[in-house]
């Protein structure tokens, strides 16, 4: 199977399983990832961890999968592959944690940047690698990358193809944390469990505001904060959060 799905509690792990191809994404892997993300909407999953089998996280799209597509056909292929996967990550109903080791390139980089949190092993290497192959950056990486690291640094990666180490990626603000390879999966699980323990409605609204923070003005943000706060204030978790605060105890959220 090109995608392994494992469950630990309410956390679902999606493991890219094409190690001989550095987990490059072909049509089969793409379709299985999309199906697994769809399933996560209704199977009780509270957080998704995405990681790779073998020596690296993901080398990007499998360039052999594009075949001889040119022009409109290539644009359509992108819409069904890199664009579709990125959109699905960004609109996922539950948080996503990326656990990155080894090579993280092309679409693999985009997926790591699209996650709500990225934990990287100290052997991780991040590279865009589009322009040097006469490819226009895809998967919205030309939007996501400069938001995280700034335009000048994004140019270094997208135009010059600079490879960035895990430590440098952390310093640039591209990822959330760096850890030893042996602890990577455990740390990703811990982060996923921490997100799962939070009130789900609040997490969903917060993720939505964060993902659109560069696209909407402060007036819209203030209005949507008011609207979201009004909605979540009717939930059991809202009452539990207030009670736990005043009683000086850890809240017990139920997702309702």
C-alpha positions in Angstrom: 0.0 0.0 0.0 1.3 3.5 -0.9 -0.4 5.0 2.2 -0.4 3.4 5.6 -3.1 4.6 8.0 -2.5 4.0 11.7 -4.6 5.1 14.7 -3.4 6.0 18.1 -6.3 7.0 20.3 -8.2 9.6 18.3 -5.1 10.6 16.3 -4.8 9.3 12.8 -1.3 8.9 11.3 -1.0 9.0 7.5 2.3 7.5 6.5 3.5 8.1 2.9 4.8 4.6 1.9 6.8 4.8 -1.3 10.2 4.7 0.3 12.0 3.6 -2.9 10.8 6.8 -4.5 11.4 9.0 -1.5 7.7 9.1 -1.1 7.1 11.1 -4.2 3.4 11.5 -4.7 1.9 9.8 -7.7 -1.8 9.5 -8.6 -2.4 6.5 -6.3 -0.8 8.1 -3.3 -2.7 11.4 -4.0 -6.0 9.6 -4.1 -5.4 7.6 -1.0 -4.4 10.7 0.9 -7.5 12.5 -0.2 -9.7 9.6 0.8 -8.0 9.3 4.2 -8.5 13.0 4.9 -12.2 12.6 3.9 -12.6 9.7 6.3 -11.1 11.8 9.1 -14.1 14.1 8.9 -16.5 11.4 10.2 -14.5 8.6 12.0 -13.8 10.4 15.2 -10.3 11.6 14.3 -9.3 14.7 16.3 -5.9 15.3 14.7 -3.9 14.0 11.7 -0.2 13.3 11.7 1.5 13.1 8.3 4.9 11.5 8.0 7.0 9.5 5.6 8.4 5.9 5.6 12.0 5.2 4.8 14.8 7.8 4.4 12.7 11.0 3.9 9.4 12.7 4.3 8.5 13.4 0.7 10.4 14.3 -2.5 7.4 16.1 -4.0 5.3 15.1 -7.0 6.4 12.0 -8.9 7.5 13.7 -12.2 6.9 10.5 -14.0 3.2 10.8 -13.1 2.8 13.8 -15.4 3.6 11.8 -18.4 3.5 13.9 -21.6 1.0 16.5 -20.4 1.5 19.9 -21.9 -0.5 23.2 -21.9 -4.1 22.9 -20.8 -3.7 19.2 -20.0 -0.8 20.0 -17.6 -2.8 22.7 -15.9 -5.7 20.3 -15.4 -3.3 17.7 -14.0 -2.0 20.2 -11.5 -5.5 21.1 -10.4 -6.2 17.5 -9.7 -2.9 16.8 -7.9 -0.8 19.5 -6.2 -3.5 22.1 -6.0 -6.1 19.7 -4.8 -3.9 18.3 -2.0 -2.8 21.7 -0.8 -6.4 22.9 -0.7 -7.4 19.8 1.2 -4.7 20.3 3.8 -5.6 23.9 4.3 -9.3 23.2 4.6 -9.0 20.0 6.7 -11.7 19.9 9.4 -9.1 18.8 12.0 -5.6 20.0 12.8 -2.7 18.5 10.9 0.8 17.9 12.3 3.6 17.2 9.9 6.5 15.0 11.1 9.4 15.6 8.8 12.7 13.8 8.4 15.2 13.6 5.6 14.3 15.2 2.3 11.3 17.5 2.2 11.1 18.9 -1.3 8.6 20.3 -3.8 5.0 19.4 -3.0 6.4 17.7 0.2 7.6 21.2 1.3 4.1 22.6 0.5 2.3 20.0 2.6 4.7 20.6 5.5 4.0 24.3 5.3 0.3 23.7 5.0 0.2 21.8 8.3 -0.9 23.5 11.5 2.4 22.5 13.1 5.6 21.0 11.7 8.0 19.0 13.8 11.2 18.2 12.1 14.0 15.8 12.9 17.4 17.4 12.9 18.4 15.6 9.8 15.5 17.2 7.8 16.3 19.2 4.6 13.9 21.6 3.0 14.2 22.5 -0.6 11.8 23.9 -3.2 13.5 22.6 -6.4 11.0 23.9 -8.9 12.7 26.5 -11.0 15.9 24.6 -11.6 13.8 21.9 -13.2 12.0 24.5 -15.4 8.8 24.2 -13.3 6.7 27.0 -11.9 6.3 26.6 -8.1 3.0 25.0 -7.4 0.8 23.9 -4.5 0.6 27.6 -3.4 4.2 27.4 -2.1 4.8 30.9 -3.5 2.1 32.1 -1.1 2.8 30.0 1.9 6.6 30.3 2.1 6.9 34.1 2.1 4.2 34.4 4.7 6.4 32.3 7.0 9.9 33.5 6.2 9.5 36.7 4.3 10.0 37.5 0.6 13.8 37.7 0.5 14.3 34.3 2.1 11.5 32.8 0.0 13.4 34.1 -3.1 16.5 32.3 -1.9 14.6 29.0 -1.8 12.3 29.4 -4.8 14.7 31.2 -7.3 18.1 30.0 -6.2 16.9 26.6 -4.9 18.8 26.9 -1.6 18.5 23.8 0.6 17.6 24.7 4.2 18.5 22.6 7.3 16.0 21.9 10.0 17.8 24.3 12.4 17.8 27.1 9.8 14.1 26.4 9.0 13.3 26.8 12.7 15.3 30.0 12.9 13.5 31.4 9.9 10.1 30.5 11.4 9.3 28.0 8.7 8.6 25.1 11.2 7.6 24.8 14.8 10.4 22.7 16.4 13.4 20.5 15.8 14.0 17.2 17.6 16.2 14.1 17.3 15.1 11.5 14.7 14.4 8.9 17.3 11.9 11.1 19.1 10.1 12.5 16.0 7.0 10.3 15.9 6.6 10.4 19.7 6.8 14.2 19.7 4.3 14.5 16.8 1.9 12.3 18.7 2.3 14.5 21.8 1.6 17.6 19.8 -1.4 15.9 18.1 -2.8 14.9 21.5 -2.3 18.4 22.9 -4.4 19.8 20.0 -7.0 17.0 20.4 -7.4 18.0 24.1 -8.5 21.5 23.2 -12.1 22.5 22.6 -12.7 21.6 19.0 -15.0 24.5 17.9 -12.4 27.0 19.3 -9.6 25.3 17.5 -11.5 25.2 14.2 -12.4 28.9 14.3 -8.8 29.8 15.4 -7.3 27.8 12.5 -9.7 29.5 10.1 -8.7 33.0 11.2 -5.0 32.1 11.1 -5.2 30.7 7.6 -6.8 33.8 6.3 -4.9 36.4 8.3 -3.0 37.8 5.3 -6.1 38.0 3.2 -8.6 39.9 5.3 -8.5 43.3 7.0 -8.7 44.0 10.7 -12.4 45.0 10.5 -13.3 41.6 9.2 -11.1 39.9 11.7 -12.8 41.7 14.6 -16.2 40.9 13.3 -15.4 37.2 12.8 -13.9 37.0 16.2 -17.1 38.4 17.7 -19.2 36.0 15.6 -17.1 33.0 16.5 -17.0 33.9 20.2 -20.8 34.1 20.2 -21.1 30.7 18.7 -18.7 28.9 20.9 -20.1 30.6 24.1 -23.2 28.4 23.7 -21.1 25.2 23.9 -20.5 22.9 26.9 -16.8 23.3 26.5 -17.1 27.1 27.0 -18.9 26.6 30.3 -16.3 24.0 31.3 -13.4 26.3 30.5 -14.9 29.1 32.6 -15.7 26.7 35.5 -12.2 25.2 35.4 -10.6 28.6 35.5 -12.5 29.7 38.6 -12.1 26.4 40.3 -8.3 26.4 39.4 -8.3 22.9 37.8 -7.6 21.4 34.4 -10.6 21.7 32.1 -12.2 18.5 30.8 -13.3 19.3 27.3 -15.7 17.0 25.4 -15.9 18.6 22.0 -19.5 19.7 22.6 
